[in-house]
Amino acid sequence: MDDHAVDVQKHVRIYLIVFAALMVLTAVTVGVYYLHLSVPASIALALAIASIKAMLVACAFMHLISEKKLIYAVLILTVVFFVVLLLLPVLTSVGDRITA
């Protein structure tokens, strides 16, 4: 029973740390608005902060940090499909120019 209580305390501590980090990052996101950066720079910075927050939520609350092999496999597959989709218009336009 004591091991279970220690395990629960460990998870509660992690959740509180993630909650504090999310609050700080939310404040940083709001602070970016007051920096008066250019629109592309502020969007890029806000998206970077949002990506970090999403990673924190996925790793801590969805327990994905312990699924490393599966996560890397899905990530690699996603990158491959993303690159193929980005190259598809380029490759088809090159093919159209060759046949024309």
N, C-alpha and C positions, 0 to 999 in steps of 0.2 A: 504494500500500500504506500510505503514511503517513496518508493521509486516512481510511482505514478504521480505523486504530488510534486516531486522534483521535475518530472517531465512537463507537467502542466505549468509550473513556474517558469521553466525555460521558454515555453511557447508564449506565455503571457509577456515575458520580458521582450522577446523578439517583436511581438505585435505592438507593444508600446513604443519601441524604438522606431519601427516602421511608421507608426502613426505620427510620431514627432518629426520624422524626416519628411513625411508627406505634408505636414503643416508648414514646415520651413520652406519646402520647395513651392508650395502654393503662395506663400508670402513673396518668394523670389519672383515667381511668375507675375504677380501683381506689381512688384517693383520694377520689372522690365518695362511695363507700360509708362512709368514715369521717367525713364531714361531718354525718351524722345529719340529713339533710334530710327533709322529708315525702316520702311515697311518690310522689305525682305529680311533685313537683319533681325527685326523684332519677331517676325514669324519664325525664322530659323531658330532663334534662341528659345522661344516659347515651345516649339516642337521638340527641341532637345530636352528641355526640362520635363515636358509631358512624357517623353519616352523613358526618362529615368524614373518618373513616378509610376508609369505602367510596369516597368521592370520590377520595381519594388513590390507592387501589388501582386504581380504574377508569381514572383519568387516566394514571398512570405505567405500571402493569404491563400494562394492556390497550390502551395507546396510543390512548385515546379523546380525548385532548386535541387531537389533530390532525384529528379528524372533527367539527368544530364545526357545520357546516350540518346534517348528519344527526342529531347529538345534539339540536340545538335543535328540529328537526322532530319527532323522537320525543317530546321533553319536552313540547312544545306539545300534541301529540296526546294524550299521557297526561293532562295537566291538563284538557283538554276532556272526555275520558271520565270522569275523576274527578269533575268538577263535575256532569256529567250524572247520574252514579250517585248523587251526594249529593242532587241535586234531584229525582230520580225518585220517592222516597217522598213528598216534600212535594207534588209536583204531582199525584200520584195520589190523595192524601188530600183535596186541595182539589177535585179532580174528583168524588170520591165524595160530598163534602158538597153539591156543587152539584146532582148528579142525585138526591140523596135527598130 
